[in-house]
Amino acid sequence: MSERALPVVPKVKLISAIASPFDLSVASARTCYSSKGIIWPEEVSADEKSVALRNRIAESTREAGHLTTRQHAHFVFALSDVSRHCIWSFLHSHPYYNSEQVSQRYVKVRGGRYFVPPLKERARQQYDRVVSLELAAYEKLIALILPRARGEYYRIFPARERDEKRWESVISKRAYEVARYVLPIATSAYLYHTISALTLIRYYKYCRQFDTPLEQRLLVEAMVREVLKVDPEFARDLEEPILFEEHAESLYFKKIDLQESRTFIREFDHSLEGRISKLVSHTPDPERMIGDAVRVVLGRGEGTLSDSEAVERVLNPKKNPSLGDVLGAGTLSKLGRALHLVHFVFKKKLSHTADSQDQRHRATPAARPLLMAHYSGEPDYIVPQLIAAVPEAADFYAEQMNEIFKGINQLIEEGVEWEVAQYLLPNAFPVRFIETGDLLGLHHKWKLRTCYNAQEEIFAASVDELSQAALLFPALGEYLRAPCYVRKLAGEKPFCPEKERFCGLPVWNYAIEDYLRII
């Protein structure tokens, strides 16, 4: 092995792109002031005079911050060998993208696919040793919890036990979902990732920031190279990246302070009062706010339409059947948009792997941490219910977590930078954050994530949130629970839209306080 091993570079391929994205941005800008109709992209570079005008318009609109013209062009990338941590910290940490990513819940992870930063030989051996430990622990955990998962599954579906071979892969996926908590956040993924030209411009300028600046830079530079192959003019819209040390976070946060992190963690966890997600702020009198909004939409006075009647118009699926529609098109409904005016704020604690799914709900943004600022040097992890339910698995899990954190600490003590050592953190490492959302975004999220097929922690957090919000605003508890409950109220059949993925339980009849599960 060489003295300094090269990093595993993310692989990028541009699958699809709008033709001439740079010309399109200028054509759309010129159309805003055109008296003769649409200006076509080919017109803006038709001759030397047109090109000169194009370049002036592009420069002036960019410098003035008139950037919507860069949102028309989109790029579809196929990405592979990108770490789960980079995806969480960078690719999915903002609202302006779409991704379809390989699932660790339903696809078994194979060894050897993980991000490797540049390391000297001794540090590389330690890095690989900890990753190997995590991968081996993953395999053993699957074996330890599979019998309990199998028993729980056949308790729910007793008739299926007569055809065990047919259902074994379904049960195995329940074990994969839980065992993945011990995998490193360095584990790589492959995905389709679609962004606008504007987002790529932003990626390029801001790629050298916490938490994964090296990997982000390698990834974004490869994305830009792919786009420049189809449109070299796109380079005109790129600005030099901000250096890592010039970002606001870097100016304040210089190094790990273990004691400060321990104090923060203790205070944050205490403030949750035993919950996964704690309601900490909300719109005063949400029923009144929705009432006023609905009366504005319908042009009705308070004497004609009361607050409670207005709430029913929006939230009761019997009176608003679109709530049972799987398309979730509430933003297209004039009445539905009344829910934008009510907000809730929650303090939350989820594992890195659960939050990687939670953050995909882009209508419920959050203030998420620099992971370095939350590292205490002590074992810190979430324990899934299925592992806790199997004593042998719980003991093994705790032992492995102790070894993983010991290995991370050894790397740091040997002078390896946090940027490298952090990749060894397990998926179970907690992300402590504050999340907000308006009721329209939360309605969509709570409906989907109180389904019994939702990821365990997000399910539990959503039940927490909905229960607390319903105490403040009882109509939520009456009209909003799992998708099957909402569809039942809306008169949609079948109540469960999951077909062969049906959880096997009549959740449409459950009160929110009865929402409990192991798998």
N, C-alpha and C positions, 0 to 999 in steps of 0.2 A: 504494500500500500504506500502511496506517495505521502510525503511529509504533510501536505495540505490537500485533503480530498476535495474534489469539486462538488458543488451542490447538485442535487437532483433538480434539474430545470423543468418548470411546468411546461407542458406541451400545449400549443395553441394552433387551431386551424379555423380560418374564417369560412363558415359554411354558406352564408348568404349575406348579401349587402345590397342596399339601395344603390343604384347606379349613380355615379358622380355626386357623392354626398356634399362636397364643397360647393359645386355649382348649384345644387338644389337649395342649399341654405341661402345663397345670394338671390336665386330666382324667387324664392318665397318672400324675401325681404323686399325686392323690387315690386312684387305684386301688390304689396300693401299700398303703394303710391302710384299704381298703374291705372291710367284712364282708359287703356285699350284692352283690358282683360288680363288673363293669366299670362305671366312671363314664364316661358319654358326654360328648363335647365340648359338646353343646348344653345339658347339665345345668349346666355351670359358669357359664353366663351367663343362666340361665332367669329370674331375677328379681333385684331389688336386693340381697337378702341373699346370693345366690349370687355376684354380681359382686364384692361386698365381700370375700367369702371367697377368691374367685379371685385378686383383686389382692394379698391378704395372702400367699397361698401362693406366688404368682409371685415376689414380692419376697423372701420369706424363703428360698426355694430358690436363687434367683440369688445372694443375698448370702452364703449358706452354701457356695456352690460345688457344689450338687447340680444338675448341668447335663444329665444324660442325658435328661431329659424334653424338652429342646429338640432332640434328635436325631431325633425321630419325624417331624417336618414337614420336607419337602424342597422345594426350589425348582429349577426347570429354567429357566436363562437362555439366551437367544440373544445372544451378544456379538459385536460387530464393531468395527473400527477400534481394536483393542487391540494395542499393540506387542508384538512377540516378547519384548522385554526385560521388560516388565511381567508377562507370562505366566510367564516363567522366574523372576523375582525374587519374585513375589507369589502369583499364582493357583495355581502348581504347586509352591510351595516347602514344602508341608505334605502330610500324607497323607489329609485328609478331604474329598475332592472326586472328581468324575468329569468328564472332558472329552473331547470329540471335536473335534479342531482341524484346520483345513485344512492339508494337508501341503505343505511347500516341496520335498520330495523328488519328489513326483509331480504337482504342479500348478505350472505356470509362473507366476512372479510378474510381475504387470503393474505398470507404473510409476505413481507418484502416490499409492500407498496406504501412507502412513507417518505415524507420530505426529509432530506439530509442536508443541513446547512454545511458550509465549509468548516472543517475541524482538523486540528492536528491529530496525528495517529492515536495517541493515548486517549484523548478526549473522544475521538470517533469510536474507539472500542467501548468506552463507557456508555456512550450514547446508544450504540447498537445493542449493548448488553441489556439496558433498561427496556428498550423497545422489544427485544426478544422475550424478556420476562413478561411484558404486558400481553404480547401475542399468545404466549403459552398459557397465561392466566385466563385469557378469553376462551381458549379451547376447553380448559378444565372447567370453567364456570358453566359453559354450555352443558357439559356432561353432568354436572352436579345439580343443575336446576331443571333439566329436561324432565325427569320423572314427576316432579311437582307440577310443572306446566302441563304435562300430559294428564295428570289426575284432575287438575282444575278444569281443563278443557272438557274432559268427558263427564265431569260433574254437571257442566252446563249443557253439553250435547250427549246425553247417555246413549242415544240410539246410534251415534256415529262410531261407537266403540266396536261395533260389529264389523266395521270396514277400516281397521286401523291403518292399513297401508295407504289408503286414499288420503287420510288426514294427517299423516306424519309430517309432511312438509309444512303444513299450516302450523302445527304445534312447534316444530323446530324454529320457525320464525319468531315465536314468542320468546324462545330462549336466546336467539341471536339479539333480539331487541334489548334484553336485559344485560346479557354478557358484554355488550359493547361498551358498557360504562367503564371497563378497565382498559380499553384501548387508548393509545396515545392520541392527542389532538394533532400529532404529526401525520396520522394516517391519511393517505391521499384519497381523493375522490375524482370522479369524472362527471362532467355535466355539460348541458347546453346552457349558454348564458347570452341573453339578448339585451343589448343596451343601445341607447341613442348615440349619435355622434357627440352630443353635448356631454353625456356621461363619460364617454371615452376621453374627451378633452379634460374633464375634471379628474378622471383617474390618473392621467399622465402628470398633471400638475401636483396632485396630492398623494402620490403613491409611496413617498418616502416618510411615512408617519407610523406611529405605533399601530398595531403591535408587531407586525411582520414586515418591516421595511424592505429587507433584501428580497424576500419571496414576492412581495407586491411589485417591486421594481422589475424583477425578471419577468413576471407575468404580464404586466402592462406594456413593457417594451416589446414583448412578443406580439401582443394584440395590435399595437400600433404598427409594427412592421407588416403584419398581415393586411391591414387597411391600406397602408401606403402602396402595396403591390397593386391594388385595384384603383387607387386614386392618390397619386403623389401630391396633388394640390392640398390634400388634407393637412399636410405638414404646416401650412400657413396658419392654421388655427391653433397650433400647439404652442404652449408657453413652457419655459424651462421649469422643471420640477422644483418645488420648495425643498430645500435641504432638511434632513431629519432634525438637525439641531435648531432650525428656525421655526418649527411648528410650535404653536402656543403650548401644547402639552409638554413638549421637550424643554421649553424655556422654564417651566415650573418644576417638572418632575425629572430628577437626575438619576436617582438610584433607589434600589430596594431599601426600605426601612422596615425591618421585620417587626419591631416593637410597635411602630405606628400602625402597621397593617393588622396586628393582633388586636389593638385597641379598637380600630374601626370595625373589624369583623365581630368582636364581642358586642359592640354597641348596636350594629346593624341587626344582628341576629336576635338580640334582646327586643328590639323595636318591633319585630314581626309577631311577637306574642304567640309563638307556636304555629303560626300560619306559614304557608308557602308564599301567599300573596296577601298583603294587608292594605286595605283601603285607607288612604291618608288624606285625600282631598276630593272634592266633588263640586259640581254646580249646585248652588243653593236652590232648593225647591224645584227639582227637575220636572215634576208634573206640571207646575205652573208654566215653566219655560216652554215645554212641548205644547201646552194648551195655547199659549200666545202664538207660537209658530204656526200651528195648524189653523188657527183663526185667520192669520195673515194669508196663508195659502188659499183658504176657501172663502175669504172675504166675509166672515161671520162675526157677529158680536158675542160677547160673553153670555148674554141672556139667551142666545140661540144655541150656543155650543159650549158646554162646560169643559173644565180641564179634564175631568175623568172621561167624558165622551170623546174629547179630542185624542187622548192617549189611546183609547180603544180603536179609534180610526187608524192609528198608525201601527200599534203593537199587537192587536188581536188578529191572529191569522184568519179568523172567521170573517172579519170585516176588511182585512187586507190580505187576500189570498196569495199575493206575490211573495209573501214571507215564506211560503212553502216551496217556492221555486228554487231549484238547485243552482241557478245562474247567479244568484246573489246580486241582482241589479238594483239594489236600493238607491244608489247614487243617481239613477235615471228617473226616480220617482219624486215628484214634487212634494208629496206628503212624507216620503221616506227621508228627504233631506232635512226635515224638521229635527231629526235625531242628531244632526251635526251640532246642535246648540247645547247639548248636555254632555259634560265631560266628567270622567273619573280618573283618579291617579292612584297607582298602587306601588308599594314597595314589594320587590319580589326576590326570591332566591331559587334559581334553577341550576341544574347541572349544565355544563358547557354543551353537551349533546342535546339536551332538551331546549336550551335557549336557541340553539342553531335552528330549531323548528319554530320556536315562538317568534323569533325576529322576522320570519317570513310573512307575518301579519303586518304589512307595511302601514296599515291604517291605525296601528297602535304603536307609535314610536316610543323610544326609550333613551334614557341617559345610561349608557353601558360603560363599564370601566376599562381603563388600561389594566390589563390582567396583572401586570407587574406590581401595580399598586395594591393588589389584593392578595399577594403571596406572603404568607407568614412564616414559611419554613417548616410548618407543622402539617401533618396529614390533615387534609381538608377535603371532604368529598361527600357526595350524596349516595345513599344506599337505596336501591330500588326495592319495592315491596317483595318481589319474588325471591330475591336474594335473602332478605331478612326472614322470609318464611321457611328457609331451609338452613338450619343451624350450621351444618358442615360448610355450606356455601358462604354463609355470613362470616364464619371464622376465617376461611380461606381468603375471602375478599378483603377483610381487614388486614390480614398478614401481607397481602400483595400491595395494598395501598401504602403500608408502612415502608415496604421495600422500594416502591416507586419514588416516594418523596425523599427517602434516604439517597437514592441515586441522583435525583435532581440536585439536592444539597451538595453532594460530593462534586458534581460538575461545577457548581457555582463557587465552591471553596477552592477549586483548582484554577479559578480565574476565567472560566468560560462565561461569556456574556449571557445575560438573561434572554436576549433575543433568541439564542440557540437553546438554552436549557428549558425554556418554557414549552417547547414542542413535545417534551416528555410528559407533561401533565396529562392525567387521564381524562377521558370524557366526563368522568364524574365530578371533576373540579367545579365548585360552585361559581356561578356568575351572580353577583348581587347588584341589583339595578333598580331604577325607578321608571315605570312605564305609564303612559297616559293614552287616552283614546276618547273620541267622541262616541256617543251611544250607537251611532250607525255602524262604525267600525267594530265596536265591542259586541254588538248584536250578532254580527256575522261571525266573529271569532268565538264567542261563547256558544253559539248554536253548533258550530262545527266541532269545537274542542270539548264539549260535554258529551259527545258521542263516545260510546264505550270502545271504539276502535282508535280513539285518539291516543297519542303518546301519554304514558302514565303521568308524568309530572305536569304536563300542560293540562291534562284532564283535571287533575287535583287542584291546580292553580285556578282554572276556570270555574270549578265548583266553588272554591273559596271566594272568588271575586263576585260571582253571580249571587251567592248567598248573602254577602255583605251588601251589595247594591240593592237587593230585593228588600232588605230590612228598611232601607232608606226610601225605596221606591217600589212598593208591593206589586205593581203591575208587571214588573220584570219577572218576579217569581211566578206570577200567574200565567204569563204568556210566553216566557222564554226558558227553554231547557234544550235537551238534545234535539237533533233534526227530526227524529221520528215523532217526538211530542208536538213539535211545531207543525209538522205535516198532518198529524192527526187532527189538530185544531183547524187546519186549513182545508180538511177534507180530501187531502191527497193520498192516493193509495198506489203501491203499498206504503205503509207508514215508514218503514225502513228503506232508504234508497240504496243501501249497500249491496243488495242481492246476495251473492254467494259469500260476501264478507259480513253478513248479518251476525251480530254478537251473540245471538241465541237467547236474549233476554227481552222481556216486554218493557223496555225502558220508557216507552211512551205512557206507561201507567205510573211511573215512579215520581214521588216527590223529590225535590232537589236534595233533601237531607238523606235520602236513601241511595244516592249515587256513590256506591262503593264497589271496588274491584281489586283483584290481585293480578289478573292478566288482561 
